[in-house]
Amino acid sequence: EFKGSKPKRGKGKGSKKKAKKVTKEVDVLSPAAMLNAYYVCHNAPACLELRGFSWPGSPKKKGKKGK
């Protein structure tokens, strides 16, 4: 029998303080980054876009359609 009280909810995880992420400066011209860019980027503008150097009016890349 259900009385007019609020439904009981299970105990959720308490809010924990998140650890600060340590951001390390990454050299985009390092040999490892260049090798990655060689395989991932198709042209110079795509390489700059993937590295975070976009410009206003740049064409947006189309997302892949999931099945």
PyMOL Python script that loads the backbone (N, CA, C, O; Angstrom):
from pymol import cmd

cmd.read_pdbstr("""\
ATOM      1  N   GLU A   1       0.842  -1.171   0.000  1.00  0.00           N
ATOM      2  CA  GLU A   1       0.000   0.000   0.000  1.00  0.00           C
ATOM      3  C   GLU A   1       0.889   1.237   0.000  1.00  0.00           C
ATOM      4  O   GLU A   1       1.856   1.309   0.759  1.00  0.00           O
ATOM      5  N   PHE A   2       0.563   2.217  -0.856  1.00  0.00           N
ATOM      6  CA  PHE A   2       1.372   3.422  -0.962  1.00  0.00           C
ATOM      7  C   PHE A   2       0.630   4.580  -0.329  1.00  0.00           C
ATOM      8  O   PHE A   2      -0.455   4.960  -0.768  1.00  0.00           O
ATOM      9  N   LYS A   3       1.230   5.133   0.707  1.00  0.00           N
ATOM     10  CA  LYS A   3       0.624   6.297   1.352  1.00  0.00           C
ATOM     11  C   LYS A   3       1.167   7.549   0.699  1.00  0.00           C
ATOM     12  O   LYS A   3       2.075   7.447  -0.127  1.00  0.00           O
ATOM     13  N   GLY A   4       0.676   8.685   1.015  1.00  0.00           N
ATOM     14  CA  GLY A   4       1.038   9.940   0.369  1.00  0.00           C
ATOM     15  C   GLY A   4       2.429  10.454   0.685  1.00  0.00           C
ATOM     16  O   GLY A   4       2.722  11.616   0.400  1.00  0.00           O
ATOM     17  N   SER A   5       3.289   9.644   1.256  1.00  0.00           N
ATOM     18  CA  SER A   5       4.628  10.124   1.584  1.00  0.00           C
ATOM     19  C   SER A   5       5.516  10.108   0.342  1.00  0.00           C
ATOM     20  O   SER A   5       5.173   9.511  -0.678  1.00  0.00           O
ATOM     21  N   LYS A   6       6.654  10.773   0.451  1.00  0.00           N
ATOM     22  CA  LYS A   6       7.596  10.831  -0.670  1.00  0.00           C
ATOM     23  C   LYS A   6       8.229   9.458  -0.856  1.00  0.00           C
ATOM     24  O   LYS A   6       8.450   8.741   0.120  1.00  0.00           O
ATOM     25  N   PRO A   7       8.521   9.086  -2.094  1.00  0.00           N
ATOM     26  CA  PRO A   7       9.156   7.782  -2.316  1.00  0.00           C
ATOM     27  C   PRO A   7      10.564   7.763  -1.723  1.00  0.00           C
ATOM     28  O   PRO A   7      11.284   8.761  -1.754  1.00  0.00           O
ATOM     29  N   LYS A   8      10.935   6.607  -1.184  1.00  0.00           N
ATOM     30  CA  LYS A   8      12.256   6.479  -0.591  1.00  0.00           C
ATOM     31  C   LYS A   8      13.281   6.309  -1.700  1.00  0.00           C
ATOM     32  O   LYS A   8      13.038   5.637  -2.702  1.00  0.00           O
ATOM     33  N   ARG A   9      14.403   6.919  -1.501  1.00  0.00           N
ATOM     34  CA  ARG A   9      15.471   6.791  -2.484  1.00  0.00           C
ATOM     35  C   ARG A   9      16.682   6.183  -1.810  1.00  0.00           C
ATOM     36  O   ARG A   9      16.921   6.389  -0.620  1.00  0.00           O
ATOM     37  N   GLY A  10      17.439   5.433  -2.585  1.00  0.00           N
ATOM     38  CA  GLY A  10      18.653   4.819  -2.043  1.00  0.00           C
ATOM     39  C   GLY A  10      19.694   5.883  -1.746  1.00  0.00           C
ATOM     40  O   GLY A  10      19.650   6.992  -2.279  1.00  0.00           O
ATOM     41  N   LYS A  11      20.612   5.524  -0.901  1.00  0.00           N
ATOM     42  CA  LYS A  11      21.666   6.476  -0.560  1.00  0.00           C
ATOM     43  C   LYS A  11      22.617   6.599  -1.740  1.00  0.00           C
ATOM     44  O   LYS A  11      23.193   5.610  -2.194  1.00  0.00           O
ATOM     45  N   GLY A  12      22.774   7.817  -2.227  1.00  0.00           N
ATOM     46  CA  GLY A  12      23.705   8.055  -3.321  1.00  0.00           C
ATOM     47  C   GLY A  12      25.078   8.372  -2.776  1.00  0.00           C
ATOM     48  O   GLY A  12      25.263   8.554  -1.572  1.00  0.00           O
ATOM     49  N   LYS A  13      26.022   8.434  -3.665  1.00  0.00           N
ATOM     50  CA  LYS A  13      27.373   8.779  -3.247  1.00  0.00           C
ATOM     51  C   LYS A  13      27.406  10.243  -2.866  1.00  0.00           C
ATOM     52  O   LYS A  13      26.831  11.080  -3.561  1.00  0.00           O
ATOM     53  N   GLY A  14      28.058  10.553  -1.793  1.00  0.00           N
ATOM     54  CA  GLY A  14      28.193  11.930  -1.361  1.00  0.00           C
ATOM     55  C   GLY A  14      29.100  12.684  -2.321  1.00  0.00           C
ATOM     56  O   GLY A  14      29.924  12.079  -3.007  1.00  0.00           O
ATOM     57  N   SER A  15      28.952  13.971  -2.369  1.00  0.00           N
ATOM     58  CA  SER A  15      29.788  14.742  -3.272  1.00  0.00           C
ATOM     59  C   SER A  15      31.211  14.777  -2.725  1.00  0.00           C
ATOM     60  O   SER A  15      31.464  15.178  -1.589  1.00  0.00           O
ATOM     61  N   LYS A  16      32.109  14.345  -3.570  1.00  0.00           N
ATOM     62  CA  LYS A  16      33.519  14.325  -3.186  1.00  0.00           C
ATOM     63  C   LYS A  16      34.218  15.472  -3.898  1.00  0.00           C
ATOM     64  O   LYS A  16      33.848  15.853  -5.008  1.00  0.00           O
ATOM     65  N   LYS A  17      35.219  16.005  -3.248  1.00  0.00           N
ATOM     66  CA  LYS A  17      35.994  17.059  -3.894  1.00  0.00           C
ATOM     67  C   LYS A  17      36.846  16.423  -4.976  1.00  0.00           C
ATOM     68  O   LYS A  17      37.531  15.426  -4.750  1.00  0.00           O
ATOM     69  N   LYS A  18      36.788  17.019  -6.150  1.00  0.00           N
ATOM     70  CA  LYS A  18      37.559  16.487  -7.261  1.00  0.00           C
ATOM     71  C   LYS A  18      38.998  16.971  -7.144  1.00  0.00           C
ATOM     72  O   LYS A  18      39.260  18.115  -6.774  1.00  0.00           O
ATOM     73  N   ALA A  19      39.906  16.091  -7.463  1.00  0.00           N
ATOM     74  CA  ALA A  19      41.320  16.458  -7.428  1.00  0.00           C
ATOM     75  C   ALA A  19      41.603  17.391  -8.599  1.00  0.00           C
ATOM     76  O   ALA A  19      41.057  17.225  -9.689  1.00  0.00           O
ATOM     77  N   LYS A  20      42.452  18.356  -8.358  1.00  0.00           N
ATOM     78  CA  LYS A  20      42.803  19.290  -9.427  1.00  0.00           C
ATOM     79  C   LYS A  20      43.642  18.562 -10.460  1.00  0.00           C
ATOM     80  O   LYS A  20      44.580  17.839 -10.125  1.00  0.00           O
ATOM     81  N   LYS A  21      43.289  18.764 -11.724  1.00  0.00           N
ATOM     82  CA  LYS A  21      44.050  18.142 -12.794  1.00  0.00           C
ATOM     83  C   LYS A  21      45.304  18.969 -13.032  1.00  0.00           C
ATOM     84  O   LYS A  21      45.255  20.196 -13.123  1.00  0.00           O
ATOM     85  N   VAL A  22      46.409  18.280 -13.128  1.00  0.00           N
ATOM     86  CA  VAL A  22      47.660  18.960 -13.405  1.00  0.00           C
ATOM     87  C   VAL A  22      47.809  19.043 -14.915  1.00  0.00           C
ATOM     88  O   VAL A  22      47.944  18.021 -15.588  1.00  0.00           O
ATOM     89  N   THR A  23      47.786  20.255 -15.444  1.00  0.00           N
ATOM     90  CA  THR A  23      47.916  20.422 -16.881  1.00  0.00           C
ATOM     91  C   THR A  23      49.382  20.689 -17.198  1.00  0.00           C
ATOM     92  O   THR A  23      50.010  21.590 -16.641  1.00  0.00           O
ATOM     93  N   LYS A  24      49.894  19.893 -18.092  1.00  0.00           N
ATOM     94  CA  LYS A  24      51.286  20.009 -18.473  1.00  0.00           C
ATOM     95  C   LYS A  24      51.347  20.630 -19.857  1.00  0.00           C
ATOM     96  O   LYS A  24      50.579  20.253 -20.742  1.00  0.00           O
ATOM     97  N   GLU A  25      52.241  21.567 -20.049  1.00  0.00           N
ATOM     98  CA  GLU A  25      52.402  22.161 -21.368  1.00  0.00           C
ATOM     99  C   GLU A  25      52.888  21.095 -22.337  1.00  0.00           C
ATOM    100  O   GLU A  25      53.843  20.371 -22.057  1.00  0.00           O
ATOM    101  N   VAL A  26      52.219  21.009 -23.478  1.00  0.00           N
ATOM    102  CA  VAL A  26      52.570  20.009 -24.466  1.00  0.00           C
ATOM    103  C   VAL A  26      53.193  20.710 -25.660  1.00  0.00           C
ATOM    104  O   VAL A  26      52.655  21.699 -26.158  1.00  0.00           O
ATOM    105  N   ASP A  27      54.312  20.204 -26.112  1.00  0.00           N
ATOM    106  CA  ASP A  27      54.990  20.768 -27.274  1.00  0.00           C
ATOM    107  C   ASP A  27      54.371  20.170 -28.525  1.00  0.00           C
ATOM    108  O   ASP A  27      54.532  18.980 -28.792  1.00  0.00           O
ATOM    109  N   VAL A  28      53.654  21.002 -29.305  1.00  0.00           N
ATOM    110  CA  VAL A  28      52.980  20.492 -30.502  1.00  0.00           C
ATOM    111  C   VAL A  28      53.967  20.257 -31.637  1.00  0.00           C
ATOM    112  O   VAL A  28      53.593  19.718 -32.679  1.00  0.00           O
ATOM    113  N   LEU A  29      55.220  20.653 -31.448  1.00  0.00           N
ATOM    114  CA  LEU A  29      56.228  20.417 -32.476  1.00  0.00           C
ATOM    115  C   LEU A  29      57.181  19.282 -32.099  1.00  0.00           C
ATOM    116  O   LEU A  29      58.202  19.082 -32.756  1.00  0.00           O
ATOM    117  N   SER A  30      56.848  18.548 -31.051  1.00  0.00           N
ATOM    118  CA  SER A  30      57.702  17.434 -30.643  1.00  0.00           C
ATOM    119  C   SER A  30      57.621  16.310 -31.682  1.00  0.00           C
ATOM    120  O   SER A  30      56.651  16.237 -32.437  1.00  0.00           O
ATOM    121  N   PRO A  31      58.619  15.447 -31.725  1.00  0.00           N
ATOM    122  CA  PRO A  31      58.590  14.338 -32.701  1.00  0.00           C
ATOM    123  C   PRO A  31      57.350  13.458 -32.576  1.00  0.00           C
ATOM    124  O   PRO A  31      56.796  13.023 -33.585  1.00  0.00           O
ATOM    125  N   ALA A  32      56.913  13.193 -31.353  1.00  0.00           N
ATOM    126  CA  ALA A  32      55.720  12.358 -31.170  1.00  0.00           C
ATOM    127  C   ALA A  32      54.483  13.059 -31.727  1.00  0.00           C
ATOM    128  O   ALA A  32      53.643  12.427 -32.366  1.00  0.00           O
ATOM    129  N   ALA A  33      54.373  14.363 -31.485  1.00  0.00           N
ATOM    130  CA  ALA A  33      53.218  15.115 -31.989  1.00  0.00           C
ATOM    131  C   ALA A  33      53.241  15.201 -33.511  1.00  0.00           C
ATOM    132  O   ALA A  33      52.194  15.143 -34.156  1.00  0.00           O
ATOM    133  N   MET A  34      54.421  15.339 -34.079  1.00  0.00           N
ATOM    134  CA  MET A  34      54.538  15.407 -35.541  1.00  0.00           C
ATOM    135  C   MET A  34      54.160  14.074 -36.180  1.00  0.00           C
ATOM    136  O   MET A  34      53.516  14.039 -37.229  1.00  0.00           O
ATOM    137  N   LEU A  35      54.562  12.993 -35.547  1.00  0.00           N
ATOM    138  CA  LEU A  35      54.202  11.675 -36.073  1.00  0.00           C
ATOM    139  C   LEU A  35      52.695  11.470 -36.022  1.00  0.00           C
ATOM    140  O   LEU A  35      52.097  10.937 -36.956  1.00  0.00           O
ATOM    141  N   ASN A  36      52.086  11.901 -34.913  1.00  0.00           N
ATOM    142  CA  ASN A  36      50.632  11.815 -34.778  1.00  0.00           C
ATOM    143  C   ASN A  36      49.954  12.653 -35.854  1.00  0.00           C
ATOM    144  O   ASN A  36      49.010  12.187 -36.492  1.00  0.00           O
ATOM    145  N   ALA A  37      50.417  13.878 -36.064  1.00  0.00           N
ATOM    146  CA  ALA A  37      49.823  14.773 -37.061  1.00  0.00           C
ATOM    147  C   ALA A  37      49.970  14.195 -38.468  1.00  0.00           C
ATOM    148  O   ALA A  37      49.085  14.361 -39.307  1.00  0.00           O
ATOM    149  N   TYR A  38      51.083  13.522 -38.721  1.00  0.00           N
ATOM    150  CA  TYR A  38      51.316  12.922 -40.028  1.00  0.00           C
ATOM    151  C   TYR A  38      50.228  11.916 -40.373  1.00  0.00           C
ATOM    152  O   TYR A  38      49.768  11.853 -41.513  1.00  0.00           O
ATOM    153  N   TYR A  39      49.818  11.126 -39.377  1.00  0.00           N
ATOM    154  CA  TYR A  39      48.820  10.094 -39.625  1.00  0.00           C
ATOM    155  C   TYR A  39      47.387  10.601 -39.502  1.00  0.00           C
ATOM    156  O   TYR A  39      46.485  10.032 -40.117  1.00  0.00           O
ATOM    157  N   VAL A  40      47.156  11.655 -38.723  1.00  0.00           N
ATOM    158  CA  VAL A  40      45.792  12.099 -38.448  1.00  0.00           C
ATOM    159  C   VAL A  40      45.333  13.204 -39.386  1.00  0.00           C
ATOM    160  O   VAL A  40      44.202  13.174 -39.871  1.00  0.00           O
ATOM    161  N   CYS A  41      46.195  14.175 -39.646  1.00  0.00           N
ATOM    162  CA  CYS A  41      45.799  15.356 -40.412  1.00  0.00           C
ATOM    163  C   CYS A  41      45.933  15.110 -41.907  1.00  0.00           C
ATOM    164  O   CYS A  41      46.854  14.430 -42.361  1.00  0.00           O
ATOM    165  N   HIS A  42      44.996  15.676 -42.664  1.00  0.00           N
ATOM    166  CA  HIS A  42      44.997  15.486 -44.114  1.00  0.00           C
ATOM    167  C   HIS A  42      45.626  16.664 -44.843  1.00  0.00           C
ATOM    168  O   HIS A  42      46.104  16.512 -45.967  1.00  0.00           O
ATOM    169  N   ASN A  43      45.632  17.835 -44.219  1.00  0.00           N
ATOM    170  CA  ASN A  43      46.247  19.011 -44.818  1.00  0.00           C
ATOM    171  C   ASN A  43      46.608  19.999 -43.708  1.00  0.00           C
ATOM    172  O   ASN A  43      46.296  19.770 -42.539  1.00  0.00           O
ATOM    173  N   ALA A  44      47.259  21.087 -44.077  1.00  0.00           N
ATOM    174  CA  ALA A  44      47.732  22.047 -43.077  1.00  0.00           C
ATOM    175  C   ALA A  44      46.600  22.677 -42.266  1.00  0.00           C
ATOM    176  O   ALA A  44      46.717  22.753 -41.043  1.00  0.00           O
ATOM    177  N   PRO A  45      45.502  23.136 -42.895  1.00  0.00           N
ATOM    178  CA  PRO A  45      44.416  23.700 -42.083  1.00  0.00           C
ATOM    179  C   PRO A  45      43.810  22.692 -41.110  1.00  0.00           C
ATOM    180  O   PRO A  45      43.440  23.056 -39.993  1.00  0.00           O
ATOM    181  N   ALA A  46      43.705  21.432 -41.524  1.00  0.00           N
ATOM    182  CA  ALA A  46      43.174  20.399 -40.626  1.00  0.00           C
ATOM    183  C   ALA A  46      44.110  20.185 -39.454  1.00  0.00           C
ATOM    184  O   ALA A  46      43.664  19.968 -38.327  1.00  0.00           O
ATOM    185  N   CYS A  47      45.405  20.246 -39.716  1.00  0.00           N
ATOM    186  CA  CYS A  47      46.389  20.080 -38.648  1.00  0.00           C
ATOM    187  C   CYS A  47      46.261  21.216 -37.641  1.00  0.00           C
ATOM    188  O   CYS A  47      46.260  20.977 -36.433  1.00  0.00           O
ATOM    189  N   LEU A  48      46.153  22.448 -38.127  1.00  0.00           N
ATOM    190  CA  LEU A  48      46.011  23.596 -37.222  1.00  0.00           C
ATOM    191  C   LEU A  48      44.713  23.506 -36.433  1.00  0.00           C
ATOM    192  O   LEU A  48      44.680  23.827 -35.245  1.00  0.00           O
ATOM    193  N   GLU A  49      43.647  23.070 -37.093  1.00  0.00           N
ATOM    194  CA  GLU A  49      42.340  22.955 -36.428  1.00  0.00           C
ATOM    195  C   GLU A  49      42.411  21.934 -35.297  1.00  0.00           C
ATOM    196  O   GLU A  49      41.893  22.182 -34.209  1.00  0.00           O
ATOM    197  N   LEU A  50      43.047  20.790 -35.542  1.00  0.00           N
ATOM    198  CA  LEU A  50      43.153  19.757 -34.521  1.00  0.00           C
ATOM    199  C   LEU A  50      44.061  20.165 -33.369  1.00  0.00           C
ATOM    200  O   LEU A  50      43.900  19.686 -32.246  1.00  0.00           O
ATOM    201  N   ARG A  51      45.006  21.040 -33.642  1.00  0.00           N
ATOM    202  CA  ARG A  51      45.924  21.505 -32.603  1.00  0.00           C
ATOM    203  C   ARG A  51      45.347  22.661 -31.799  1.00  0.00           C
ATOM    204  O   ARG A  51      45.975  23.137 -30.853  1.00  0.00           O
ATOM    205  N   GLY A  52      44.139  23.120 -32.176  1.00  0.00           N
ATOM    206  CA  GLY A  52      43.491  24.177 -31.402  1.00  0.00           C
ATOM    207  C   GLY A  52      43.679  25.565 -31.958  1.00  0.00           C
ATOM    208  O   GLY A  52      43.315  26.540 -31.301  1.00  0.00           O
ATOM    209  N   PHE A  53      44.235  25.690 -33.146  1.00  0.00           N
ATOM    210  CA  PHE A  53      44.430  26.989 -33.772  1.00  0.00           C
ATOM    211  C   PHE A  53      43.393  27.176 -34.870  1.00  0.00           C
ATOM    212  O   PHE A  53      43.710  27.123 -36.058  1.00  0.00           O
ATOM    213  N   SER A  54      42.148  27.397 -34.454  1.00  0.00           N
ATOM    214  CA  SER A  54      41.089  27.589 -35.447  1.00  0.00           C
ATOM    215  C   SER A  54      40.958  29.078 -35.753  1.00  0.00           C
ATOM    216  O   SER A  54      41.483  29.920 -35.024  1.00  0.00           O
ATOM    217  N   TRP A  55      40.264  29.386 -36.822  1.00  0.00           N
ATOM    218  CA  TRP A  55      40.070  30.771 -37.202  1.00  0.00           C
ATOM    219  C   TRP A  55      38.598  30.993 -37.481  1.00  0.00           C
ATOM    220  O   TRP A  55      37.881  30.038 -37.779  1.00  0.00           O
ATOM    221  N   PRO A  56      38.126  32.235 -37.392  1.00  0.00           N
ATOM    222  CA  PRO A  56      36.698  32.475 -37.654  1.00  0.00           C
ATOM    223  C   PRO A  56      36.366  32.174 -39.109  1.00  0.00           C
ATOM    224  O   PRO A  56      37.109  32.537 -40.021  1.00  0.00           O
ATOM    225  N   GLY A  57      35.259  31.517 -39.304  1.00  0.00           N
ATOM    226  CA  GLY A  57      34.833  31.173 -40.657  1.00  0.00           C
ATOM    227  C   GLY A  57      35.421  29.877 -41.159  1.00  0.00           C
ATOM    228  O   GLY A  57      35.216  29.514 -42.317  1.00  0.00           O
ATOM    229  N   SER A  58      36.151  29.168 -40.308  1.00  0.00           N
ATOM    230  CA  SER A  58      36.715  27.897 -40.746  1.00  0.00           C
ATOM    231  C   SER A  58      35.592  26.879 -40.897  1.00  0.00           C
ATOM    232  O   SER A  58      34.633  26.895 -40.124  1.00  0.00           O
ATOM    233  N   PRO A  59      35.701  25.994 -41.887  1.00  0.00           N
ATOM    234  CA  PRO A  59      34.644  24.998 -42.070  1.00  0.00           C
ATOM    235  C   PRO A  59      34.609  24.033 -40.894  1.00  0.00           C
ATOM    236  O   PRO A  59      35.644  23.540 -40.446  1.00  0.00           O
ATOM    237  N   LYS A  60      33.398  23.772 -40.401  1.00  0.00           N
ATOM    238  CA  LYS A  60      33.240  22.845 -39.276  1.00  0.00           C
ATOM    239  C   LYS A  60      33.313  21.419 -39.806  1.00  0.00           C
ATOM    240  O   LYS A  60      32.747  21.109 -40.854  1.00  0.00           O
ATOM    241  N   LYS A  61      34.020  20.544 -39.069  1.00  0.00           N
ATOM    242  CA  LYS A  61      34.098  19.165 -39.538  1.00  0.00           C
ATOM    243  C   LYS A  61      32.804  18.432 -39.194  1.00  0.00           C
ATOM    244  O   LYS A  61      32.202  18.663 -38.146  1.00  0.00           O
ATOM    245  N   LYS A  62      32.399  17.566 -40.075  1.00  0.00           N
ATOM    246  CA  LYS A  62      31.155  16.827 -39.886  1.00  0.00           C
ATOM    247  C   LYS A  62      31.410  15.620 -38.998  1.00  0.00           C
ATOM    248  O   LYS A  62      32.423  14.936 -39.138  1.00  0.00           O
ATOM    249  N   GLY A  63      30.479  15.365 -38.082  1.00  0.00           N
ATOM    250  CA  GLY A  63      30.617  14.232 -37.177  1.00  0.00           C
ATOM    251  C   GLY A  63      30.268  12.929 -37.862  1.00  0.00           C
ATOM    252  O   GLY A  63      29.554  12.913 -38.864  1.00  0.00           O
ATOM    253  N   LYS A  64      30.766  11.853 -37.324  1.00  0.00           N
ATOM    254  CA  LYS A  64      30.457  10.538 -37.866  1.00  0.00           C
ATOM    255  C   LYS A  64      29.072  10.111 -37.389  1.00  0.00           C
ATOM    256  O   LYS A  64      28.691  10.370 -36.247  1.00  0.00           O
ATOM    257  N   LYS A  65      28.344   9.469 -38.253  1.00  0.00           N
ATOM    258  CA  LYS A  65      27.012   8.997 -37.893  1.00  0.00           C
ATOM    259  C   LYS A  65      27.146   7.658 -37.178  1.00  0.00           C
ATOM    260  O   LYS A  65      27.786   6.735 -37.683  1.00  0.00           O
ATOM    261  N   GLY A  66      26.535   7.561 -35.996  1.00  0.00           N
ATOM    262  CA  GLY A  66      26.572   6.309 -35.249  1.00  0.00           C
ATOM    263  C   GLY A  66      25.477   5.362 -35.713  1.00  0.00           C
ATOM    264  O   GLY A  66      24.417   5.797 -36.163  1.00  0.00           O
ATOM    265  N   LYS A  67      25.735   4.089 -35.603  1.00  0.00           N
ATOM    266  CA  LYS A  67      24.720   3.100 -36.024  1.00  0.00           C
ATOM    267  C   LYS A  67      23.933   2.638 -34.830  1.00  0.00           C
ATOM    268  O   LYS A  67      23.034   1.808 -34.967  1.00  0.00           O
TER     269      LYS A  67
END
""", "prot")
cmd.dss("prot")
cmd.show_as("cartoon", "prot")
cmd.util.cbc("prot")
cmd.orient("prot")
